[in-house]
Amino acid sequence: MAETGKTGVLLVNLGTPEATDYRSMRRYLKQFLSDKRVVEASGPIWWLVLNGIILRKRPKASGRAYDLIWNNDLDESPLKTVTRAQSDAIAQAFSGMDNVVVDWAMRYGEPSIDAVLKRMVDQGCTRILLFPLYPQYSGATTGTAMDNVFDVLKSMRHQPTIRTVAPYYNHPAHIIALADSIRAHHATLDWTPDVTIASLHGLPVDFIKKGDPYQDHCEATVALLRQELGYDDRQLLLTYQSRSGRTVWMTPDTEDVAIGLARDGVKNLTIIAPGFATDCIETLEELHIRAHGKFIAAGGENCSVVPCLNDSPPSISMLKTLVDANLGGWV
């Protein structure tokens, strides 16, 4: 590997199936659910449950959910569309600098971390900044992405120098971008929200008991967001979504809270997902469709979901700020 002095910036997101058909969904779910960082169960019983039950039934249900939010123009999931757009925008911010390479990869699915990391090295990157697009750290997200990166590095005789962007759950640029997105979205509504829910992806409680800092990071994000907006804990609620299986998960559950608010007389609700850098199945299907529908069915009148920061100018400015802060001495 030639020492050309190029610096790489690699954005890493969770992942996506390549299509919504049974085989594509099964392949994606098998990779995801076989990760010991995501599901800590192991042994022959878990193998039978995964392969004999889950991977026979869940691909069809998940495929139907993805069909509802699929980007049909590009024939891909919105997560892939937006992550690519974020990478392209950050690359554009470095235009004119031939010694900086910006790329993106997925922990599960394509483009794989393995392929993209090797491509960046082949392009002459001797230094690579890894940027997991997860504001709050969890072993099941940031941790497994880093595991994958270092597994790839173990196969390289000449490894690039590596840096990692730290979780940015409490970074002022992130909090301000989130708060501004809420203000801007609320300004487009012809009604005034009574309550806003901050919905973050849940985890099994056992993960937190074993030392995962995720819940602390989520609580810090929402506390800082309340402070920035001037909201109290009744105006901006913290909830957790995506509960599955029989394991005890973090609470309160987003859909349960939305239903409870409607039954208590709340008529106008907005929801934001401050744990997602890009809109995806969890925001577009779980929040825009499911949580919205359950709030209205329970007696609510208006419900709107604030888009994720995605590749909006404030988002790219925030991401570029974090990249710049981590490239000191390299660029």
Secondary structure, DSSP 8 states (H G I E B T S, - for coil): -----EEEEEEEEEEE-S-SSHHHHHHHHHHHHT-TTT----HHHHHHHIIIIIHHHHHHHHHHHHHHH-BTTTTB-HHHHHHHHHHHHHHHHTTT-TTEEEEEEEEEESSBHHHHHHHHHHTTEEEEEEEE--SS--IIIIIHHHHHHHHHHTT-SS--EEEE----TT-HHHHHHHHHHHHHHHHT-SS--SEEEEEEE--BHHHHHTT--HHHHHHHHHHHHHHHHT--TTTEEEEEE---SSS-B-SSBHHHHHHHHHHTT--EEEEE-TT-SS--HIIIIIIIIIIHHHHHHTT--EEEE----TT-HHHHHHHHHHHHHH-TTT-
